[in-house]
Amino acid sequence: MRTRGDRRPVRATPRVGPRARTCGLLLAFLAMTPLAGAGDAPRRALAAPPEQRDAPGMSRRTRTQLDRAAYAERLRAMWIGACIANWTGLRTEGVRTERPFFTDADWGKPLGRDGARIDFVLLDPCLADDDTDIEYVYLHLMTEAGTLFLSPEQIRDGWRAHINDFIWVSNRRARDLMERGVLPPATSDPALNPESLQIDAQLTTEIFGALAPGMPELALRMADLPIRTTARDHAAHAAQFYVLLFSLAATVDPEKPRREEIVRIVREARSYLPDASEAADVIDFVLSAALSVERPDERWESVRDAIARRYQEQAPAHGFVYRGFTESAINLATGTLALLLGGGSFRRTVQIGTLAGWDSDNGTATMGSLVALLGGMAELRRAFPGARLSERYRIHRTRPTLPDRLPEDREAEDTFAAVSGRMVALVDL
C-alpha cells in the first residue's frame, strides 16, 4: 500500500525436539481456551466460543504430524513468496481502480506504474515493504520478549522504535496517535482513527496465523491486539480471516487436490466470522462466484467485474460504502478471488492478484505467501524453474533501526532461513 509520503511517484508430524509432546499439548490447550481479556472485537468474530468448537482439521493427530524442519522450510518459502508477490503487485498498485480494468491480455505489457512492464519481479536481495516489514517487526518484538502475546505497551514501544516511515492510511494514523500517548487498541478507535476500515491490518498480521499452525483459536488470540492496533469492525474481521487461513494452512492434505483444500480452509476460516459482517458478505459472494465459474483459470475477470459492481459501483444499493482503493472490503474481495481462482498455483495466484486492480500489491502479497506456505520451496521452484530465488532480506530499506544480522553483507541484513528459524522457535513456546 502506497498512497502518500512515498519516496517514489505514486500511480496510484510430531514436533521434533525434547519438548515436543509437552509443547504440543500446551498449545492445544491454549488454543481451546476462551479469549479471556481479548476484547469485544475478536469475541464477536468467533462463530461460537472456542471451547465449544470442533472445527474440521483440528484433531490432535493433525497437530502432532507437523514436522519442525519441514515447517521451517515452508515458512522460508512463505517469506520469499511474499516478497516476490509484493513487488510484482506493486507494478500495478492503484493503476486501475475502476473500469477499464486489467485482463490477462495485459500481462507482459508496459502498463504498470510509470510504464513498468507487468511481469514477475525477482529481486536479490528482497526489499522490505509494508506488506512484510511490520510483520518482521512483530517477529522481532516477540523474539526479544520471548512471548506470543504482545502487550499494548510493547506494541507502542516497538512501533515508536521501528515503524516511523513507509506507512500510510490507518498505519500512519495509529503511529501518530501513539506519539500522542494513545495505546492500542484505542489507536483504531474510529473517533480517533477515521481510517480504521482501510486495508492496513490485512497486510501486517498474517504472521500470527503461521505462528499457530493448525490452531486457529490460538492464532486469533495472538493476532487480536496487533489487528486492533489499526482496524475495527469488518476490516478487523478481514484481517482475522487472513490469520485463520495461515493457521489452517497446516491442515491442508497434500494428497488431495490443492484447489479443493483451499476451498475447504476458506470455508472454515469464514465460519469464524459474524454473518452480519461485510467481510463475511465479501467472502460468501466471492466464493459463490468463483465456484460458479466453469473455467476458473480463464474467467476470473468476470468475478472481478462482479466485485466491482457490488462493492464499488453499486455499493449503496447493496448496503455498503466504497471508501477508496485502499479500503478493506474491495481488497479482501480481490485477495480471496486470487486465492480461489489461482487454484493453488503460485504463478497464477500472483498474476490474478496483480491484474485484479485497486491496492493490488497487498492481497497479492498475502495470497502469494499463503500459497508458498502451502507448497513450500517446491512450489516456488516450480513457478520459476532455474531461477535464483533470493534468500536475503533488506529490512533496512524501511526499518533501519532493526538489528543487522548480516554485518558483512552491505546489501542485506537477514536471511529468510534465519527468519523462519526464529519463527519455529516461537511456535515451540
KOLFIFI-663148 format. One record per atom (N, C-alpha, C): x, y negated, z negated; residue in three letters. Coordinates in steps of 0.05 Angstrom, whole numbers, plus 5000, padded with zeros to 4 digits. Layout:
<pts>
XYZala ...
</pts>
This chain:
<pts>
501750245000met 500050005000met 501849755000met 501249585018arg 502949345020arg 501149115030arg 500248945012thr 498448735021thr 499348455016thr 501348424998arg 502448164994arg 505048184978arg 506747984981gly 509247984966gly 511348174977gly 510848295000asp 512848475011asp 515148315023asp 517348455027arg 519648335039arg 519848385068arg 517748495079arg 517548545108arg 514848435117arg 514648375143pro 512048285153pro 509848495149pro 507448395145val 505248575139val 503248575162val 502748795172arg 500548835191arg 498348975177arg 498248845169ala 496248965152ala 497049255140ala 508056664769thr 508956934752thr 509056924723thr 510457194702pro 510356994681pro 512456774684pro 512456604664arg 514456394665arg 517156514658arg 519156424671val 521856524666val 523056374642val 524356524625gly 525656394602gly 524656494576gly 526156454554pro 525456574528pro 522856474516pro 521956234524arg 519556124512arg 517156164529arg 517456344549ala 515356364570ala 512656424559ala 512356644543arg 509756724535arg 508556524515arg 510156424496thr 509156234477thr 508255974491thr 509855874509cys 509155624523cys 506655664540cys 506455894553gly 504155934570gly 501555934553gly 501656074530leu 499356084513leu 498655814501leu 500755664494leu 500355394483leu 499055214504leu 500055214528leu 498855054549leu 496055134555leu 495555404555ala 492855494559ala 490955394537ala 491955394512phe 490255294490phe 489754994494phe 491854844500leu 491554564503leu 489554494525leu 489754654547ala 488154594570ala 485154634564ala 484554804544met 481754864539met 480554714515met 482154524504thr 481154364482thr 479854114492thr 477953994476pro 476653754485pro 478553524488pro 477753324503leu 479453094508leu 479152894485leu 479952974462ala 479652804438ala 481252554441ala 479952334436gly 481352074437gly 482051984464gly 481152114485ala 481952034512ala 480351804523ala 478151734510gly 476651504520gly 474251594536gly 472451404541asp 469951464554asp 470251554583asp 472051424598ala 472151474627ala 472651764634ala 474751894622pro 475152174630pro 473052354620pro 471752294597arg 469652474588arg 467352464608arg 466752234619arg 464652214638arg 465452364664arg 467952374669ala 468852504694ala 468652804693ala 468352924670leu 468153214668leu 465253304671leu 464853504687ala 462153604692ala 461053734667ala 462853844650ala 462053964624ala 464353944606ala 463953964579pro 466153954561pro 468154174568pro 470754124567pro 472754314576pro 472454584563pro 471754594537glu 471554854524glu 469255024534glu 467454904549gln 465155054559gln 465555144588gln 467755054600arg 468155114628arg 469555384632arg 468855524653asp 470155774660asp 470755754690asp 472555564696ala 473055494724ala 474355724740ala 473555754765pro 474855954782pro 477855904783pro 479356124783gly 482256104786gly 483756024761gly 482356004738met 483555914714met 484156144695met 484256394705ser 484756624688ser 487656614677ser 488056754655arg 490756774643arg 492656904663arg 491657094678arg 493357224698arg 494457024718arg 492756844727thr 493656634746thr 495856464734thr 495456384709arg 497356214696arg 500156354694arg 500056604684thr 502556734678thr 504056844703thr 502756824726gln 504056904751gln 505956694762gln 505856454751leu 507456234761leu 510356284756leu 511956304776asp 514856344773asp 516256074772asp 517856044752arg 519155784747arg 520855694770arg 522655864780ala 524355784802ala 522855724827ala 520855894833ala 519255854857ala 517655594855ala 516655534831tyr 515155284828tyr 516955044831tyr 519355054821ala 521254834824ala 521754784853ala 521954994869glu 522354954898glu 519954824911glu 517554894902arg 515154764913arg 514954474904arg 515854414880leu 515954134871leu 517853964888leu 520154094894arg 522053954912arg 520853894939arg 519454084950ala 518054044975ala 515953824972ala 514653814950met 512553604945met 513753324948met 516053284936trp 517253024938trp 518252954966trp 519553144978ile 520553095006ile 518153045024ile 516053215021gly 513653175037gly 512352905033gly 512352815008ala 511152555002ala 512652335016ala 515252345016cys 516852135029cys 516452135059cys 516452365071ile 516052375100ile 513252265107ile 511252355093ala 508552275098ala 508151975092ala 509351875071asn 509151595064asn 510251415086asn 512651475094trp 513951295114trp 512851335142trp 511751565147thr 510251595173thr 507651435172thr 506251455150gly 503751305148gly 504151005147gly 506350915137leu 506850625136leu 506950495164leu 507450655184arg 507550545211arg 504850435220arg 502750535208thr 500050445216thr 498550315194thr 499750285171glu 498350165148glu 497049895155glu 494449875151gly 493049625155gly 492749535183gly 493649695203val 493549615231val 490749645242val 489349865236arg 486649905245arg 484849935221arg 483349735214thr 481549735192thr 478649715200thr 478249705226glu 475549705238glu 475849805266glu 473549845280arg 473749935308arg 475149735325arg 476649815346pro 477250095354pro 479350215336pro 478850465328phe 480850605311phe 482750765328phe 484950855316phe 486751035329phe 485551305335phe 486451435355thr 485751715361thr 488251875366thr 487952135370asp 490352305376asp 491852205400asp 490452085419ala 491751985443ala 493851765437ala 493651645414asp 495451425407asp 498051515394asp 498151775387trp 500651875374trp 502951865394trp 505151755385gly 507551725401gly 507651465415gly 505651295413lys 505651035427lys 506550815408lys 507650595419pro 508550375403pro 506350185393pro 504450295378leu 502150155370leu 502050105340leu 504150175326gly 504250135297gly 504949855289gly 505549815264arg 506249545254arg 508749445268arg 508549205277asp 510749075291asp 511649235315asp 509749375328gly 510349525352gly 511849785347gly 511849875323ala 513150135316ala 511850365330ala 513350555339arg 512350805351arg 511050975330arg 508551055335ile 507151225316ile 508251515318ile 509851585299asp 511151845300asp 512251915272asp 513152155268phe 514152235243phe 516752085236phe 517052015211val 519451875202val 520952045182val 523352125189leu 525052285171leu 527452115164leu 527652025140leu 529751845131leu 531851995114leu 534351905114asp 536352005096asp 538151775087asp 537951695062pro 536251815041pro 533351735045pro 531651885031cys 528851795030cys 528651545012cys 527151355022leu 526951105008leu 524451094990leu 524850974966ala 522650934948ala 520550744959ala 518050794952asp 515850614959asp 513750654937asp 511650504937asp 509750524914asp 508250784914asp 508350944935asp 507051204935asp 508651414919asp 511151354913thr 512851544899thr 514251424875thr 514851164875asp 516551054855asp 515251024827asp 512650974826ile 511350944800ile 511151214786ile 510551424802glu 510551694791glu 513351774781glu 515351684795tyr 518151724787tyr 518651584760tyr 517651354757val 517951204731val 516551364709val 514051454714tyr 512651614694tyr 514251864686tyr 515451994706leu 517152234700leu 519452154683leu 520751934689his 522951834673his 522051784644his 519751654641leu 518851584614leu 518151844598leu 516852034611met 516152284597met 518652444590met 520652444608thr 523052594603thr 524652474580thr 524852204580glu 526252074558glu 524852104531glu 522252104531ala 520752124506ala 520252414498ala 520652604517gly 520152884511gly 517252944505gly 515452814521thr 512552854516thr 511052864542thr 508752994542leu 507052994565leu 504952764564leu 504752644541phe 502652434537phe 503852174529phe 503751984547leu 504951724542leu 502951544527leu 503851394509ser 502151204493ser 501750944509ser 499850784501pro 499550524514pro 502150364512pro 503450364489glu 505950214486glu 508150314504glu 508350584507gln 510450704524gln 509950624553gln 507450624561ile 506850544589ile 507450254593ile 506550084575arg 507149794577arg 510149744579arg 511649864560asp 514549814559asp 515949924584asp 514950154594gly 516150264618gly 515550094643gly 513149994645trp 512449814667trp 514149564665trp 514349444642arg 515849194639arg 518749234646arg 519849464639ala 522649514644ala 523249584673ala 521349714687his 522049824713his 520149754736his 517749654730ile 515849614752ile 515249314753ile 516749174768asn 516548884769asn 516248774797asn 516748924817asp 516548834845asp 515449064861asp 514849014886phe 513749214904phe 511249334893phe 509549174881ile 506949254871ile 504849054881ile 502449154885trp 500348994896trp 497649054883trp 495648894888val 492848934881val 492648994851val 491449214844ser 490949274816ser 493549324801ser 495449444813asn 498049484800asn 499249214792asn 499149024810arg 500148754805arg 498648624782arg 496048644783arg 494348524762arg 495048644734arg 495148914734ala 495749054709ala 498448974698ala 500448954715arg 503148864706arg 503048584695arg 501648404708asp 501448134698asp 500048124671asp 498048284667leu 496648304642leu 498448404620leu 500148604626met 502048704606met 503848484597met 504648304615glu 506348084607glu 505047894588glu 502347894588arg 500847724570arg 500047874545arg 501048114541gly 500548264516gly 498248454517gly 497048494541val 494848684543val 495948964547val 494749154532leu 495649434533leu 493649604550leu 494649804564pro 492850004576pro 491150134554pro 488550194559pro 487150174585pro 485849904590pro 486249704573ala 484949444578ala 485949314603ala 488249404613thr 489349294637thr 487649354662thr 485749534659ser 483849584682ser 481049494675ser 480749354653asp 478049244647asp 477249054669asp 474949104682pro 474148934704pro 473948634697pro 473448574672ala 473448294663ala 476148164665ala 478248324663leu 480948224664leu 482348294691leu 481548514703asn 482748614727asn 480548664748asn 479948464764pro 477848494785pro 478548684807pro 481048784807glu 481948974828glu 481849264820glu 480449324798ser 480449594786ser 478949804803ser 477649724824leu 476349914843leu 477949944868leu 480449864868gln 482249894891gln 483650174889gln 485350224907ile 486550494911ile 488750564891ile 489750374877asp 492350404863asp 492850664848asp 490950744830ala 491450984814ala 491551234831ala 490351224855gln 490451454873gln 493151514884gln 495051334882leu 497651374893leu 499851374872leu 499051364846thr 501051344825thr 500851564803thr 498951744806thr 498451934783thr 498252224791thr 498552294816glu 498352574824glu 500352754810glu 502552644802ile 504652804789ile 503652944764ile 501752834750phe 500752954726phe 499253224732phe 498053244755gly 496953504763gly 499053714768gly 501253624782ala 503453814787ala 504853894762ala 504653734741leu 505953804715leu 504153984698leu 501754044707ala 499854224693ala 498854434713ala 500654594725pro 499754784746pro 497754984737pro 495454984750gly 493255164743gly 491755094718gly 492154864707met 490954774682met 489654504685met 487454484699pro 486254224706pro 485454054682pro 484354184661glu 483654014638glu 486053884625glu 488254024623leu 490753914613leu 491653684631leu 491453734657ala 492253524676ala 490653274672ala 488053294668leu 486453054664leu 487252914638leu 487853064617arg 488652934592arg 491252774596arg 493152904610met 495752774614met 495452524631met 493752534651ala 493452314670ala 491552094661ala 490052144640asp 487851964631asp 488851674629asp 490751624612leu 491551344607leu 493051224631leu 494851374644pro 496051264668pro 493951184689pro 491851344693ile 489851274712ile 488451014703ile 487651014678arg 486150774668arg 487850534663arg 490450554669thr 492150324669thr 491350134691thr 490350244713thr 489650074736thr 486950124748thr 485450334739ala 482950404753ala 480650454734ala 478250394743arg 475750454728arg 473750574747arg 471650694735asp 469350794749asp 470150974773asp 468950934796his 469451124818his 472351124827his 473850914823ala 476650914830ala 478251094811ala 477451104786ala 478751284767ala 477951574774ala 475451614782his 474551884789his 476151984814his 476651804833ala 478151884857ala 480951974849ala 482251824831ala 484851894822ala 484852164807ala 482752204790gln 482452454776gln 482152694796gln 480752644817phe 480352844838phe 483052934850phe 484752734855tyr 487352794866tyr 489052944845tyr 489052864820val 490453004799val 489553294798val 486953334799leu 485853604798leu 486853774821leu 486853664845leu 487853814868leu 490753904864leu 492453734854phe 495253804850phe 495454014828phe 493754014808ser 493854224788ser 492854484800ser 490654474814leu 489454714826leu 491054834848leu 492954684859ala 494754794880ala 496055054871ala 496655074845ala 497955314834ala 496155564835ala 493455524839thr 491655754840thr 491155844869thr 492255714888val 491855794916val 493156064922val 491556234934asp 492556504941asp 493956504968asp 496556554969pro 497956534994pro 497156755014pro 495756965004glu 494857175021glu 492257115035glu 490956895028lys 488456815040lys 488956575059lys 487156535079pro 487456315097pro 487656045082pro 489755895088arg 490155645073arg 487855455075arg 486655445099arg 484355255103arg 482155325083arg 481555585080glu 479455675062glu 480155605033glu 482655645026glu 483455584998glu 483355284993glu 483955125013ile 483754835009ile 480954755004ile 479054865019val 476254805014val 475454894986val 476455114977arg 475755214950arg 476755014929arg 479254924931ile 480154744909ile 478954474911ile 478254384936val 476754134938val 474054154924val 472654374928arg 470054414915arg 470454434884arg 472454574875glu 472954594847glu 473654334834glu 475354184847ala 476153924836ala 473653734836ala 472053744857arg 469653584858arg 467753644835arg 467653894826ser 465853974805ser 466353834779ser 468653724775tyr 469353574751tyr 468253294751tyr 467453184773leu 466652904775leu 463652874770leu 462852654759pro 459952604755pro 458652564782pro 456252694785asp 454852684811asp 454152394819asp 453752224800ala 452951944806ala 455251774816ala 457651864814ser 459951704823ser 460151674853ser 460951444862glu 461351404891glu 463551594901glu 465551654884ala 467651844892ala 466452124898ala 464452204882ala 463152464887ala 461652454914ala 460352224919asp 458952194945asp 460852214968asp 463152084966val 465152084987val 466052374992val 466752514971ile 467852794975ile 465652974986ile 463252954976asp 461053114987asp 460553055016asp 460552805023phe 460052725051phe 462252825070phe 464752775063val 466952865080val 467153165082val 466653305060leu 466753595060leu 464553705078leu 462153605076ser 459953695093ser 460553635122ser 461553395128ala 462153325156ala 464353485167ala 466453535151ala 468753685160ala 468053975166ala 466354095149leu 465554375153leu 463654405177leu 462454185186ser 460554205208ser 461954175235ser 464454095235val 465954055260val 466754325271val 466054365296glu 466554625309glu 469554665315glu 470954465323arg 473754485329arg 475254275313arg 475854335288pro 476954135269pro 479453995279pro 481254135292asp 483754015300asp 483353795321asp 481153815336glu 480753635358glu 478553435353glu 476853475333arg 474553295330arg 474553145304arg 476853105292trp 477052955267trp 476052665270trp 476552555293glu 475752275297glu 472752225292glu 471152425299ser 468252385295ser 467552365265ser 469052505249val 468652485220val 469652215210val 471852135220arg 472851865212arg 470951645219arg 469751665243asp 467851465251asp 465351465234asp 464551705225ala 462251725207ala 462951605180ala 465351625171ile 466351505146ile 466151195149ile 466951095171ala 466850805176ala 463950705174ala 462150855187arg 459350765186arg 458250765158arg 458650975143arg 457451005117arg 458650825096arg 461250795096tyr 462550655073tyr 463650385081tyr 463350305106gln 464250035114gln 462049885129gln 461449985153glu 459649835170glu 456749825159glu 455750045148gln 453050055137gln 453050105107gln 455150025094ala 455550075065ala 453149985048ala 452149735052pro 449849655035pro 447449825038pro 446849915063ala 444550085067ala 444750355052ala 447150435046his 447550685031his 448050635002his 447850394993gly 448250324965gly 451050274957gly 452850214976phe 455650184970phe 456549894977phe 458949824968val 460149574975val 462949634986val 463449535010tyr 466149565021tyr 467849335011tyr 470149394998arg 471749194985arg 474349134999arg 474649205024gly 477049155038gly 478749405043gly 480749385059phe 482149625069phe 483849765047phe 484249635024thr 485749775003thr 483849884981thr 481249884987glu 479349984966glu 479650284962glu 478550374939ser 478750664932ser 477150834951ser 474650774955ala 472750964968ala 473551034996ala 473950835013ile 474450895041ile 477051045045ile 479050995027asn 481551135029asn 481451415016asn 479751454997leu 479151724987leu 477951885009leu 476251765025ala 474951905047ala 476951995068ala 478751815076thr 480651885097thr 482752085087thr 483552065061gly 485352265050gly 484152545049gly 481552555041thr 480152815040thr 479852925068thr 479252745087leu 479052825115leu 481652945125leu 483852815120ala 486452925129ala 487053195117ala 486453225091leu 486853485078leu 485153705090leu 482653655093leu 480753865102leu 481153935131leu 481453735149leu 481753795177leu 484653835186leu 486553765168gly 489253845173gly 489754145170gly 487954275157gly 487854565155gly 490254695141gly 491754545125gly 494054655111gly 496654625126gly 496554505150ser 498954445165ser 500054175157ser 502554165150phe 503753905142phe 503653715165phe 504553795188arg 504553615211arg 501853505217arg 499853685219arg 497253595227arg 495953415205arg 496353485180thr 495253325158thr 496453035160thr 499053015164val 500252755165val 499452605190val 499152735212gln 498152605236gln 495452485232gln 493552645222ile 490852545218ile 490852315198ile 492252345176gly 492352125157gly 493451865168gly 495551895184thr 496851655196thr 494951515216thr 493451665231leu 491651555251leu 488951485240leu 488251555216ala 485551525206ala 484751235202ala 486651065195gly 486050785191gly 486150695163gly 485650435159trp 485650305133trp 488450315120trp 488550385094asp 491150385080asp 492450655084asp 493350695108ser 493950965118ser 496451095107ser 498150955093asp 500451085082asp 499751235056asp 497851135041asn 497351245014asn 496051525014asn 493751555027gly 492451815029gly 494252015043gly 495651915063thr 497552085079thr 499752185061thr 500952015045ala 503052105026ala 501952305006ala 499552254996thr 498352434976thr 497852704988thr 496552715010met 495752965022met 498053115035met 499952965046gly 502453085056gly 503953225034gly 504153085011ser 505553204988ser 504153444977ser 501453434977leu 499853664968leu 500253904985leu 500153865011val 500554095030val 503454205027val 505354025023ala 508154115018ala 508354274992ala 506854184971leu 506754334946leu 505554614950leu 503554634967leu 502254884973leu 504155074988leu 505554965008gly 507155135026gly 510055145020gly 511054965003gly 513854964996gly 515654875019gly 518254915016met 520154835036met 519654985062met 518555225061ala 517955365086ala 516055215104ala 514155085091glu 512154925107glu 513554685120glu 515354555106leu 516754325118leu 518654415140leu 519954635136arg 521754735157arg 520154825182arg 517854935177arg 516055005199arg 515154755214arg 514754545199ala 513854295212ala 516054165228ala 518554185218phe 520754055231phe 523054245235phe 522754445253pro 524854645257pro 527454515266pro 529554585253gly 532254485260gly 532854215249gly 530954075238ala 531353805228ala 532753815201ala 534353605195arg 535653585169arg 533753435150arg 532753565130leu 530853445111leu 532453335087leu 532353085084ser 533952955063ser 533253045035ser 535253095019glu 534953164991glu 535352914973glu 536152694985arg 536952464968arg 534652254967arg 534552114945tyr 532451924940tyr 533651654931tyr 532951454945arg 533951184938arg 531851034922arg 531751094896ile 529850964878ile 530550674874ile 533050594876his 533750314870his 532750124892his 531750224913arg 530450044933arg 528349874920arg 526750004903thr 524549864890thr 524749844860thr 526150034847arg 526350044818arg 529250054809arg 530649824812pro 533549824807pro 534449854778pro 532649834759thr 533349864731thr 533450154721thr 532650334738leu 532650624731leu 535550734733leu 536150954718pro 538851064719pro 539751144747pro 542251104752asp 543551214777asp 544651484770asp 543451694780arg 544251964774arg 546252074795arg 546951904815leu 548851974835leu 550851744838leu 552451684817pro 554151444818pro 556151444840pro 556851684851glu 558851694872glu 557551664900glu 554951644901asp 553551614926asp 552551324928asp 553451174947arg 552650904949arg 549950864961arg 548851074972glu 546251054987glu 543851154971glu 544351304950ala 542051434936ala 542751464906ala 540651494890glu 541051514861glu 540051774849glu 538851954864asp 537752204854asp 537352404877asp 536952654869thr 536252864889thr 533652984881thr 532253084901phe 529553204895phe 529853464880phe 532053604884ala 532553844868ala 532753774838ala 534153554832ala 534353474804ala 531653374794ala 530153224810val 527553134802val 525753364795val 525653564813ser 523953794808ser 524853954783ser 527453954777gly 528454084753gly 527453944728gly 527353684729arg 526353534706arg 523353574702arg 521953604724met 519053664723met 518553934710met 520054134719val 519654404708val 520254414678val 522254254669ala 522754234641ala 520454124626ala 518953934637leu 516553824625leu 514354024625leu 514054184646val 511954394647val 512354584624val 514854624615asp 515454814594asp 514954694566asp 514354444564leu 513854324537leu 511454444523leu 
</pts>
